[in-house]
């Protein structure tokens, strides 16, 4: 997030929206596997681990979304593609 917001390059779809998507890809994959396992095989150890992980994930997401330093990233992502030939439908893909 910090690298995206601090980039001196003009915002584009690739260097904002795509970069944001890639930045959380590993965490999304690991979370999906863990929560699928937790829902399918909810033993005591998994439930205890889930009780520890869920607040951490929530705090992580809050930190990203509420951090004032992230506002340049959100501004960049909302203006990505403006004037670069991207249409609204192409930006939404």
C-alpha positions as CSV (number, residue, x, y, z in Angstrom):
1,X,0.0,0.0,0.0
2,X,2.8,2.4,0.9
3,X,4.6,1.8,-2.4
4,X,1.4,2.3,-4.4
5,X,0.6,5.6,-2.6
6,X,4.1,6.9,-2.9
7,X,4.6,6.1,-6.6
8,X,5.6,9.1,-8.6
9,X,4.0,7.7,-11.7
10,X,0.6,9.0,-12.7
11,X,-2.2,6.6,-11.6
12,X,-3.2,3.9,-14.1
13,X,-5.4,0.9,-13.7
14,X,-2.4,-1.3,-13.7
15,X,-0.4,0.5,-11.0
16,X,-3.3,1.1,-8.6
17,X,-6.2,-1.3,-8.9
18,X,-4.2,-4.3,-10.2
19,X,-1.5,-3.6,-7.7
20,X,-4.0,-3.4,-4.8
21,X,-5.5,-6.8,-5.9
22,X,-2.1,-8.4,-6.1
23,X,-1.0,-7.0,-2.7
24,X,-3.4,-9.2,-0.8
25,X,-3.5,-12.3,-3.0
26,X,-1.5,-14.6,-0.7
27,X,-3.5,-13.6,2.4
28,X,-6.8,-14.2,0.5
29,X,-5.6,-17.7,-0.6
30,X,-4.4,-18.7,2.9
31,X,-7.5,-17.3,4.5
32,X,-9.8,-19.2,2.1
33,X,-8.0,-22.5,2.8
34,X,-8.0,-22.0,6.5
35,X,-11.7,-21.0,6.8
36,X,-12.8,-23.8,4.5
37,X,-10.9,-26.2,6.7
38,X,-12.4,-24.6,9.8
39,X,-15.9,-24.9,8.5
40,X,-15.5,-28.5,7.3
41,X,-13.5,-29.9,10.2
42,X,-14.2,-27.8,13.3
43,X,-12.3,-29.5,16.0
44,X,-11.3,-27.7,19.2
45,X,-7.8,-26.8,18.1
46,X,-9.1,-25.3,14.9
47,X,-11.7,-23.3,16.7
48,X,-9.1,-21.9,19.1
49,X,-6.9,-20.9,16.3
50,X,-9.8,-19.3,14.5
51,X,-10.7,-17.3,17.6
52,X,-7.1,-16.0,17.6
53,X,-6.9,-15.3,13.9
54,X,-10.2,-13.5,13.2
55,X,-9.5,-10.5,15.4
56,X,-6.0,-10.2,13.9
57,X,-7.4,-10.2,10.3
58,X,-10.1,-7.7,11.3
59,X,-7.4,-5.4,12.8
60,X,-5.2,-5.8,9.7
61,X,-8.1,-4.8,7.4
62,X,-9.0,-1.9,9.7
63,X,-5.4,-0.7,9.7
64,X,-5.3,-0.7,5.9
65,X,-8.6,1.0,5.4
66,X,-8.4,3.5,8.2
67,X,-4.8,4.5,7.9
68,X,-4.5,8.2,6.8
69,X,-1.4,7.3,4.8
70,X,-3.5,5.0,2.7
71,X,-5.7,7.8,1.4
72,X,-3.3,8.5,-1.6
73,X,-3.8,4.9,-2.6
74,X,-7.6,5.2,-2.5
75,X,-7.4,8.5,-4.4
76,X,-5.1,6.9,-7.0
77,X,-7.4,3.9,-7.4
78,X,-10.5,6.1,-8.0
79,X,-8.7,8.1,-10.6
80,X,-6.9,5.3,-12.3
81,X,-7.4,5.3,-16.0
82,X,-8.9,8.8,-16.1
83,X,-7.9,10.2,-19.4
84,X,-6.0,7.1,-20.4
85,X,-8.5,5.6,-22.8
86,X,-10.1,3.3,-20.2
87,X,-13.8,3.3,-20.3
88,X,-16.0,2.8,-17.2
89,X,-16.7,-0.8,-18.2
90,X,-13.0,-1.6,-18.8
91,X,-12.0,-0.1,-15.4
92,X,-14.6,-2.3,-13.7
93,X,-13.1,-5.5,-15.0
